[in-house]
Structures are given as C-alpha cells and as structure tokens.
Amino acid sequence: MVLSTTELADLQDRLFQLRCAAEDVLIATEDGATADELRVLAERVRAGAKGLERLR
C-alpha cells in the first residue's frame, strides 16, 4: 500500500489523536477517575483505533 502525502498526514493526525486519548486514560487513572469517567475515555480510544482499521 502506498499512501499519498495527504493520506499520510491524515494517518499521522489520527495516530496522534489515538495516543492522546490513551494518555488521557492514564492521567485520569492516576487522578482517581471514576469507572464511568474511564469508560468514556476508553470509548475514545476504541473509536480512534476503529477508525484506523479503515485503512485496509
């Protein structure tokens, strides 16, 4: 698979968003977030990962 410059930039943006979402979960855990708060953050991670699956 060869990506165009635009596609590569989009991929990099989506990977950055996924990393930030994962970091949010870690920070929230350290800050004592509730299960409901962590569930919302985990959903963001799942949604970001699912979006990356569309590359196939």
N, CA, C, O and CB atoms as a CASP TS submission, in Angstrom:
PFRMAT TS
TARGET T0000
AUTHOR 0000-0000-0000
METHOD Language model
MODEL 1
PARENT N/A
ATOM      1  N   MET     1       0.842  -1.167   0.000  1.00  0.00           N
ATOM      2  CA  MET     1       0.000   0.000   0.000  1.00  0.00           C
ATOM      3  C   MET     1       0.894   1.238   0.000  1.00  0.00           C
ATOM      4  O   MET     1       1.813   1.345   0.811  1.00  0.00           O
ATOM      5  CB  MET     1      -0.962  -0.006   1.215  1.00  0.00           C
ATOM      6  N   VAL     2       0.626   2.147  -0.890  1.00  0.00           N
ATOM      7  CA  VAL     2       1.347   3.407  -0.961  1.00  0.00           C
ATOM      8  C   VAL     2       0.372   4.523  -0.615  1.00  0.00           C
ATOM      9  O   VAL     2      -0.711   4.612  -1.192  1.00  0.00           O
ATOM     10  CB  VAL     2       1.985   3.624  -2.373  1.00  0.00           C
ATOM     11  N   LEU     3       0.762   5.374   0.330  1.00  0.00           N
ATOM     12  CA  LEU     3      -0.092   6.467   0.750  1.00  0.00           C
ATOM     13  C   LEU     3       0.343   7.768   0.101  1.00  0.00           C
ATOM     14  O   LEU     3       1.534   8.031  -0.069  1.00  0.00           O
ATOM     15  CB  LEU     3      -0.081   6.602   2.264  1.00  0.00           C
ATOM     16  N   SER     4      -0.631   8.567  -0.254  1.00  0.00           N
ATOM     17  CA  SER     4      -0.320   9.904  -0.752  1.00  0.00           C
ATOM     18  C   SER     4       0.116  10.772   0.422  1.00  0.00           C
ATOM     19  O   SER     4      -0.029  10.378   1.579  1.00  0.00           O
ATOM     20  CB  SER     4      -1.545  10.534  -1.487  1.00  0.00           C
ATOM     21  N   THR     5       0.640  11.934   0.129  1.00  0.00           N
ATOM     22  CA  THR     5       1.049  12.865   1.176  1.00  0.00           C
ATOM     23  C   THR     5      -0.131  13.231   2.062  1.00  0.00           C
ATOM     24  O   THR     5       0.011  13.313   3.282  1.00  0.00           O
ATOM     25  CB  THR     5       1.661  14.128   0.563  1.00  0.00           C
ATOM     26  N   THR     6      -1.282  13.449   1.466  1.00  0.00           N
ATOM     27  CA  THR     6      -2.488  13.794   2.215  1.00  0.00           C
ATOM     28  C   THR     6      -2.925  12.639   3.103  1.00  0.00           C
ATOM     29  O   THR     6      -3.270  12.844   4.267  1.00  0.00           O
ATOM     30  CB  THR     6      -3.619  14.181   1.260  1.00  0.00           C
ATOM     31  N   GLU     7      -2.911  11.428   2.561  1.00  0.00           N
ATOM     32  CA  GLU     7      -3.298  10.253   3.339  1.00  0.00           C
ATOM     33  C   GLU     7      -2.339  10.015   4.499  1.00  0.00           C
ATOM     34  O   GLU     7      -2.763   9.635   5.590  1.00  0.00           O
ATOM     35  CB  GLU     7      -3.349   9.017   2.443  1.00  0.00           C
ATOM     36  N   LEU     8      -1.048  10.238   4.267  1.00  0.00           N
ATOM     37  CA  LEU     8      -0.065  10.063   5.322  1.00  0.00           C
ATOM     38  C   LEU     8      -0.282  11.092   6.429  1.00  0.00           C
ATOM     39  O   LEU     8      -0.206  10.754   7.611  1.00  0.00           O
ATOM     40  CB  LEU     8       1.356  10.177   4.755  1.00  0.00           C
ATOM     41  N   ALA     9      -0.546  12.323   6.062  1.00  0.00           N
ATOM     42  CA  ALA     9      -0.809  13.368   7.060  1.00  0.00           C
ATOM     43  C   ALA     9      -2.053  13.027   7.868  1.00  0.00           C
ATOM     44  O   ALA     9      -2.075  13.222   9.083  1.00  0.00           O
ATOM     45  CB  ALA     9      -0.976  14.745   6.381  1.00  0.00           C
ATOM     46  N   ASP    10      -3.088  12.519   7.205  1.00  0.00           N
ATOM     47  CA  ASP    10      -4.309  12.117   7.903  1.00  0.00           C
ATOM     48  C   ASP    10      -4.020  10.976   8.874  1.00  0.00           C
ATOM     49  O   ASP    10      -4.506  10.985  10.005  1.00  0.00           O
ATOM     50  CB  ASP    10      -5.396  11.697   6.894  1.00  0.00           C
ATOM     51  N   LEU    11      -3.246  10.011   8.447  1.00  0.00           N
ATOM     52  CA  LEU    11      -2.878   8.886   9.306  1.00  0.00           C
ATOM     53  C   LEU    11      -2.104   9.377  10.522  1.00  0.00           C
ATOM     54  O   LEU    11      -2.370   8.945  11.644  1.00  0.00           O
ATOM     55  CB  LEU    11      -2.045   7.855   8.523  1.00  0.00           C
ATOM     56  N   GLN    12      -1.162  10.264  10.310  1.00  0.00           N
ATOM     57  CA  GLN    12      -0.380  10.794  11.423  1.00  0.00           C
ATOM     58  C   GLN    12      -1.277  11.542  12.409  1.00  0.00           C
ATOM     59  O   GLN    12      -1.099  11.421  13.621  1.00  0.00           O
ATOM     60  CB  GLN    12       0.728  11.721  10.905  1.00  0.00           C
ATOM     61  N   ASP    13      -2.223  12.301  11.906  1.00  0.00           N
ATOM     62  CA  ASP    13      -3.161  13.020  12.771  1.00  0.00           C
ATOM     63  C   ASP    13      -3.997  12.045  13.601  1.00  0.00           C
ATOM     64  O   ASP    13      -4.192  12.248  14.799  1.00  0.00           O
ATOM     65  CB  ASP    13      -4.081  13.923  11.932  1.00  0.00           C
ATOM     66  N   ARG    14      -4.484  10.995  12.958  1.00  0.00           N
ATOM     67  CA  ARG    14      -5.320  10.024  13.660  1.00  0.00           C
ATOM     68  C   ARG    14      -4.523   9.244  14.701  1.00  0.00           C
ATOM     69  O   ARG    14      -5.039   8.933  15.774  1.00  0.00           O
ATOM     70  CB  ARG    14      -5.957   9.061  12.665  1.00  0.00           C
ATOM     71  N   LEU    15      -3.265   8.926  14.389  1.00  0.00           N
ATOM     72  CA  LEU    15      -2.412   8.252  15.368  1.00  0.00           C
ATOM     73  C   LEU    15      -2.121   9.161  16.556  1.00  0.00           C
ATOM     74  O   LEU    15      -2.087   8.697  17.696  1.00  0.00           O
ATOM     75  CB  LEU    15      -1.101   7.801  14.716  1.00  0.00           C
ATOM     76  N   PHE    16      -1.913  10.441  16.303  1.00  0.00           N
ATOM     77  CA  PHE    16      -1.695  11.403  17.376  1.00  0.00           C
ATOM     78  C   PHE    16      -2.930  11.483  18.275  1.00  0.00           C
ATOM     79  O   PHE    16      -2.806  11.506  19.499  1.00  0.00           O
ATOM     80  CB  PHE    16      -1.357  12.792  16.796  1.00  0.00           C
ATOM     81  N   GLN    17      -4.106  11.525  17.678  1.00  0.00           N
ATOM     82  CA  GLN    17      -5.349  11.568  18.446  1.00  0.00           C
ATOM     83  C   GLN    17      -5.503  10.314  19.296  1.00  0.00           C
ATOM     84  O   GLN    17      -5.940  10.387  20.445  1.00  0.00           O
ATOM     85  CB  GLN    17      -6.555  11.723  17.512  1.00  0.00           C
ATOM     86  N   LEU    18      -5.146   9.171  18.737  1.00  0.00           N
ATOM     87  CA  LEU    18      -5.236   7.913  19.481  1.00  0.00           C
ATOM     88  C   LEU    18      -4.269   7.913  20.656  1.00  0.00           C
ATOM     89  O   LEU    18      -4.632   7.497  21.756  1.00  0.00           O
ATOM     90  CB  LEU    18      -4.949   6.718  18.558  1.00  0.00           C
ATOM     91  N   ARG    19      -3.049   8.371  20.436  1.00  0.00           N
ATOM     92  CA  ARG    19      -2.075   8.444  21.526  1.00  0.00           C
ATOM     93  C   ARG    19      -2.550   9.381  22.623  1.00  0.00           C
ATOM     94  O   ARG    19      -2.430   9.071  23.808  1.00  0.00           O
ATOM     95  CB  ARG    19      -0.716   8.903  20.999  1.00  0.00           C
ATOM     96  N   CYS    20      -3.087  10.520  22.230  1.00  0.00           N
ATOM     97  CA  CYS    20      -3.586  11.477  23.226  1.00  0.00           C
ATOM     98  C   CYS    20      -4.737  10.878  24.030  1.00  0.00           C
ATOM     99  O   CYS    20      -4.822  11.085  25.240  1.00  0.00           O
ATOM    100  CB  CYS    20      -4.042  12.779  22.541  1.00  0.00           C
ATOM    101  N   ALA    21      -5.611  10.148  23.371  1.00  0.00           N
ATOM    102  CA  ALA    21      -6.729   9.513  24.073  1.00  0.00           C
ATOM    103  C   ALA    21      -6.223   8.486  25.074  1.00  0.00           C
ATOM    104  O   ALA    21      -6.748   8.388  26.183  1.00  0.00           O
ATOM    105  CB  ALA    21      -7.687   8.849  23.074  1.00  0.00           C
ATOM    106  N   ALA    22      -5.208   7.721  24.691  1.00  0.00           N
ATOM    107  CA  ALA    22      -4.630   6.732  25.608  1.00  0.00           C
ATOM    108  C   ALA    22      -3.960   7.430  26.790  1.00  0.00           C
ATOM    109  O   ALA    22      -4.074   6.972  27.927  1.00  0.00           O
ATOM    110  CB  ALA    22      -3.611   5.833  24.870  1.00  0.00           C
ATOM    111  N   GLU    23      -3.269   8.525  26.528  1.00  0.00           N
ATOM    112  CA  GLU    23      -2.641   9.282  27.609  1.00  0.00           C
ATOM    113  C   GLU    23      -3.697   9.849  28.553  1.00  0.00           C
ATOM    114  O   GLU    23      -3.482   9.901  29.764  1.00  0.00           O
ATOM    115  CB  GLU    23      -1.773  10.416  27.040  1.00  0.00           C
ATOM    116  N   ASP    24      -4.831  10.273  28.009  1.00  0.00           N
ATOM    117  CA  ASP    24      -5.919  10.776  28.847  1.00  0.00           C
ATOM    118  C   ASP    24      -6.403   9.715  29.824  1.00  0.00           C
ATOM    119  O   ASP    24      -6.713  10.019  30.976  1.00  0.00           O
ATOM    120  CB  ASP    24      -7.080  11.253  27.980  1.00  0.00           C
ATOM    121  N   VAL    25      -6.469   8.469  29.364  1.00  0.00           N
ATOM    122  CA  VAL    25      -6.881   7.366  30.241  1.00  0.00           C
ATOM    123  C   VAL    25      -5.863   7.194  31.373  1.00  0.00           C
ATOM    124  O   VAL    25      -6.237   7.049  32.536  1.00  0.00           O
ATOM    125  CB  VAL    25      -7.027   6.040  29.433  1.00  0.00           C
ATOM    126  N   LEU    26      -4.592   7.210  31.024  1.00  0.00           N
ATOM    127  CA  LEU    26      -3.558   7.045  32.051  1.00  0.00           C
ATOM    128  C   LEU    26      -3.598   8.176  33.078  1.00  0.00           C
ATOM    129  O   LEU    26      -3.523   7.928  34.281  1.00  0.00           O
ATOM    130  CB  LEU    26      -2.174   6.983  31.402  1.00  0.00           C
ATOM    131  N   ILE    27      -3.716   9.404  32.608  1.00  0.00           N
ATOM    132  CA  ILE    27      -3.764  10.553  33.511  1.00  0.00           C
ATOM    133  C   ILE    27      -4.997  10.477  34.406  1.00  0.00           C
ATOM    134  O   ILE    27      -4.918  10.721  35.610  1.00  0.00           O
ATOM    135  CB  ILE    27      -3.763  11.870  32.712  1.00  0.00           C
ATOM    136  N   ALA    28      -6.130  10.139  33.809  1.00  0.00           N
ATOM    137  CA  ALA    28      -7.366  10.041  34.590  1.00  0.00           C
ATOM    138  C   ALA    28      -7.249   8.960  35.656  1.00  0.00           C
ATOM    139  O   ALA    28      -7.735   9.135  36.774  1.00  0.00           O
ATOM    140  CB  ALA    28      -8.561   9.747  33.672  1.00  0.00           C
ATOM    141  N   THR    29      -6.612   7.852  35.322  1.00  0.00           N
ATOM    142  CA  THR    29      -6.413   6.773  36.286  1.00  0.00           C
ATOM    143  C   THR    29      -5.575   7.253  37.461  1.00  0.00           C
ATOM    144  O   THR    29      -5.894   6.990  38.620  1.00  0.00           O
ATOM    145  CB  THR    29      -5.744   5.567  35.616  1.00  0.00           C
ATOM    146  N   GLU    30      -4.489   7.966  37.137  1.00  0.00           N
ATOM    147  CA  GLU    30      -3.616   8.498  38.188  1.00  0.00           C
ATOM    148  C   GLU    30      -4.352   9.522  39.053  1.00  0.00           C
ATOM    149  O   GLU    30      -4.064   9.654  40.243  1.00  0.00           O
ATOM    150  CB  GLU    30      -2.362   9.138  37.569  1.00  0.00           C
ATOM    151  N   ASP    31      -5.291  10.239  38.463  1.00  0.00           N
ATOM    152  CA  ASP    31      -6.037  11.271  39.185  1.00  0.00           C
ATOM    153  C   ASP    31      -7.259  10.725  39.922  1.00  0.00           C
ATOM    154  O   ASP    31      -8.001  11.486  40.544  1.00  0.00           O
ATOM    155  CB  ASP    31      -6.473  12.345  38.224  1.00  0.00           C
ATOM    156  N   GLY    32      -7.468   9.406  39.854  1.00  0.00           N
ATOM    157  CA  GLY    32      -8.565   8.784  40.590  1.00  0.00           C
ATOM    158  C   GLY    32      -9.924   8.910  39.917  1.00  0.00           C
ATOM    159  O   GLY    32     -10.943   9.032  40.597  1.00  0.00           O
ATOM    160  N   ALA    33      -9.947   8.882  38.602  1.00  0.00           N
ATOM    161  CA  ALA    33     -11.209   8.975  37.864  1.00  0.00           C
ATOM    162  C   ALA    33     -12.148   7.838  38.236  1.00  0.00           C
ATOM    163  O   ALA    33     -11.719   6.750  38.620  1.00  0.00           O
ATOM    164  CB  ALA    33     -10.950   8.965  36.357  1.00  0.00           C
ATOM    165  N   THR    34     -13.420   8.116  38.112  1.00  0.00           N
ATOM    166  CA  THR    34     -14.427   7.086  38.386  1.00  0.00           C
ATOM    167  C   THR    34     -14.482   6.095  37.221  1.00  0.00           C
ATOM    168  O   THR    34     -13.936   6.340  36.146  1.00  0.00           O
ATOM    169  CB  THR    34     -15.827   7.730  38.622  1.00  0.00           C
ATOM    170  N   ALA    35     -15.141   4.993  37.462  1.00  0.00           N
ATOM    171  CA  ALA    35     -15.306   3.982  36.413  1.00  0.00           C
ATOM    172  C   ALA    35     -16.048   4.564  35.218  1.00  0.00           C
ATOM    173  O   ALA    35     -15.702   4.269  34.074  1.00  0.00           O
ATOM    174  CB  ALA    35     -16.057   2.755  36.957  1.00  0.00           C
ATOM    175  N   ASP    36     -17.058   5.381  35.467  1.00  0.00           N
ATOM    176  CA  ASP    36     -17.811   5.993  34.361  1.00  0.00           C
ATOM    177  C   ASP    36     -16.925   6.921  33.539  1.00  0.00           C
ATOM    178  O   ASP    36     -16.999   6.926  32.310  1.00  0.00           O
ATOM    179  CB  ASP    36     -19.023   6.771  34.902  1.00  0.00           C
ATOM    180  N   GLU    37     -16.092   7.702  34.211  1.00  0.00           N
ATOM    181  CA  GLU    37     -15.184   8.606  33.502  1.00  0.00           C
ATOM    182  C   GLU    37     -14.182   7.825  32.664  1.00  0.00           C
ATOM    183  O   GLU    37     -13.898   8.194  31.524  1.00  0.00           O
ATOM    184  CB  GLU    37     -14.447   9.512  34.493  1.00  0.00           C
ATOM    185  N   LEU    38     -13.651   6.753  33.225  1.00  0.00           N
ATOM    186  CA  LEU    38     -12.704   5.920  32.492  1.00  0.00           C
ATOM    187  C   LEU    38     -13.373   5.231  31.313  1.00  0.00           C
ATOM    188  O   LEU    38     -12.756   5.049  30.263  1.00  0.00           O
ATOM    189  CB  LEU    38     -12.083   4.884  33.419  1.00  0.00           C
ATOM    190  N   ARG    39     -14.630   4.847  31.482  1.00  0.00           N
ATOM    191  CA  ARG    39     -15.366   4.207  30.398  1.00  0.00           C
ATOM    192  C   ARG    39     -15.490   5.158  29.201  1.00  0.00           C
ATOM    193  O   ARG    39     -15.316   4.745  28.055  1.00  0.00           O
ATOM    194  CB  ARG    39     -16.763   3.763  30.882  1.00  0.00           C
ATOM    195  N   VAL    40     -15.787   6.415  29.472  1.00  0.00           N
ATOM    196  CA  VAL    40     -15.906   7.416  28.402  1.00  0.00           C
ATOM    197  C   VAL    40     -14.563   7.580  27.675  1.00  0.00           C
ATOM    198  O   VAL    40     -14.506   7.620  26.446  1.00  0.00           O
ATOM    199  CB  VAL    40     -16.378   8.785  28.981  1.00  0.00           C
ATOM    200  N   LEU    41     -13.501   7.671  28.455  1.00  0.00           N
ATOM    201  CA  LEU    41     -12.175   7.822  27.855  1.00  0.00           C
ATOM    202  C   LEU    41     -11.772   6.581  27.063  1.00  0.00           C
ATOM    203  O   LEU    41     -11.197   6.688  25.979  1.00  0.00           O
ATOM    204  CB  LEU    41     -11.135   8.108  28.937  1.00  0.00           C
ATOM    205  N   ALA    42     -12.075   5.409  27.607  1.00  0.00           N
ATOM    206  CA  ALA    42     -11.761   4.169  26.896  1.00  0.00           C
ATOM    207  C   ALA    42     -12.535   4.082  25.581  1.00  0.00           C
ATOM    208  O   ALA    42     -12.022   3.552  24.595  1.00  0.00           O
ATOM    209  CB  ALA    42     -12.078   2.949  27.778  1.00  0.00           C
ATOM    210  N   GLU    43     -13.743   4.590  25.560  1.00  0.00           N
ATOM    211  CA  GLU    43     -14.528   4.609  24.319  1.00  0.00           C
ATOM    212  C   GLU    43     -13.847   5.475  23.267  1.00  0.00           C
ATOM    213  O   GLU    43     -13.883   5.150  22.080  1.00  0.00           O
ATOM    214  CB  GLU    43     -15.956   5.125  24.586  1.00  0.00           C
ATOM    215  N   ARG    44     -13.229   6.570  23.690  1.00  0.00           N
ATOM    216  CA  ARG    44     -12.488   7.414  22.737  1.00  0.00           C
ATOM    217  C   ARG    44     -11.314   6.655  22.137  1.00  0.00           C
ATOM    218  O   ARG    44     -11.034   6.775  20.944  1.00  0.00           O
ATOM    219  CB  ARG    44     -11.986   8.696  23.426  1.00  0.00           C
ATOM    220  N   VAL    45     -10.628   5.876  22.964  1.00  0.00           N
ATOM    221  CA  VAL    45      -9.515   5.073  22.463  1.00  0.00           C
ATOM    222  C   VAL    45     -10.037   4.040  21.466  1.00  0.00           C
ATOM    223  O   VAL    45      -9.470   3.859  20.388  1.00  0.00           O
ATOM    224  CB  VAL    45      -8.766   4.376  23.632  1.00  0.00           C
ATOM    225  N   ARG    46     -11.128   3.365  21.843  1.00  0.00           N
ATOM    226  CA  ARG    46     -11.701   2.347  20.950  1.00  0.00           C
ATOM    227  C   ARG    46     -12.117   2.961  19.624  1.00  0.00           C
ATOM    228  O   ARG    46     -11.840   2.398  18.565  1.00  0.00           O
ATOM    229  CB  ARG    46     -12.908   1.663  21.612  1.00  0.00           C
ATOM    230  N   ALA    47     -12.774   4.100  19.671  1.00  0.00           N
ATOM    231  CA  ALA    47     -13.238   4.753  18.443  1.00  0.00           C
ATOM    232  C   ALA    47     -12.059   5.167  17.566  1.00  0.00           C
ATOM    233  O   ALA    47     -12.115   5.050  16.341  1.00  0.00           O
ATOM    234  CB  ALA    47     -14.101   5.982  18.781  1.00  0.00           C
ATOM    235  N   GLY    48     -10.998   5.647  18.198  1.00  0.00           N
ATOM    236  CA  GLY    48      -9.810   6.028  17.425  1.00  0.00           C
ATOM    237  C   GLY    48      -9.151   4.832  16.760  1.00  0.00           C
ATOM    238  O   GLY    48      -8.735   4.903  15.603  1.00  0.00           O
ATOM    239  N   ALA    49      -9.061   3.742  17.493  1.00  0.00           N
ATOM    240  CA  ALA    49      -8.467   2.525  16.927  1.00  0.00           C
ATOM    241  C   ALA    49      -9.340   1.971  15.809  1.00  0.00           C
ATOM    242  O   ALA    49      -8.830   1.520  14.783  1.00  0.00           O
ATOM    243  CB  ALA    49      -8.268   1.459  18.020  1.00  0.00           C
ATOM    244  N   LYS    50     -10.646   2.004  16.005  1.00  0.00           N
ATOM    245  CA  LYS    50     -11.550   1.501  14.975  1.00  0.00           C
ATOM    246  C   LYS    50     -11.417   2.322  13.700  1.00  0.00           C
ATOM    247  O   LYS    50     -11.461   1.779  12.595  1.00  0.00           O
ATOM    248  CB  LYS    50     -13.003   1.524  15.473  1.00  0.00           C
ATOM    249  N   GLY    51     -11.255   3.636  13.858  1.00  0.00           N
ATOM    250  CA  GLY    51     -11.067   4.497  12.692  1.00  0.00           C
ATOM    251  C   GLY    51      -9.815   4.150  11.913  1.00  0.00           C
ATOM    252  O   GLY    51      -9.794   4.272  10.689  1.00  0.00           O
ATOM    253  N   LEU    52      -8.777   3.722  12.602  1.00  0.00           N
ATOM    254  CA  LEU    52      -7.541   3.340  11.934  1.00  0.00           C
ATOM    255  C   LEU    52      -7.698   2.031  11.171  1.00  0.00           C
ATOM    256  O   LEU    52      -6.973   1.797  10.203  1.00  0.00           O
ATOM    257  CB  LEU    52      -6.414   3.220  12.947  1.00  0.00           C
ATOM    258  N   GLU    53      -8.613   1.186  11.576  1.00  0.00           N
ATOM    259  CA  GLU    53      -8.848  -0.080  10.876  1.00  0.00           C
ATOM    260  C   GLU    53      -9.354   0.153   9.452  1.00  0.00           C
ATOM    261  O   GLU    53      -9.215  -0.716   8.591  1.00  0.00           O
ATOM    262  CB  GLU    53      -9.853  -0.936  11.654  1.00  0.00           C
ATOM    263  N   ARG    54      -9.925   1.297   9.212  1.00  0.00           N
ATOM    264  CA  ARG    54     -10.484   1.581   7.875  1.00  0.00           C
ATOM    265  C   ARG    54      -9.410   1.742   6.818  1.00  0.00           C
ATOM    266  O   ARG    54      -9.736   1.934   5.647  1.00  0.00           O
ATOM    267  CB  ARG    54     -11.333   2.837   7.917  1.00  0.00           C
ATOM    268  N   LEU    55      -8.150   1.672   7.185  1.00  0.00           N
ATOM    269  CA  LEU    55      -7.067   1.806   6.218  1.00  0.00           C
ATOM    270  C   LEU    55      -6.987   0.605   5.289  1.00  0.00           C
ATOM    271  O   LEU    55      -6.429   0.701   4.196  1.00  0.00           O
ATOM    272  CB  LEU    55      -5.745   1.990   6.936  1.00  0.00           C
ATOM    273  N   ARG    56      -7.528  -0.495   5.703  1.00  0.00           N
ATOM    274  CA  ARG    56      -7.424  -1.711   4.887  1.00  0.00           C
ATOM    275  C   ARG    56      -8.153  -1.601   3.588  1.00  0.00           C
ATOM    276  O   ARG    56      -8.154  -2.546   2.799  1.00  0.00           O
ATOM    277  CB  ARG    56      -7.944  -2.886   5.636  1.00  0.00           C
TER
END
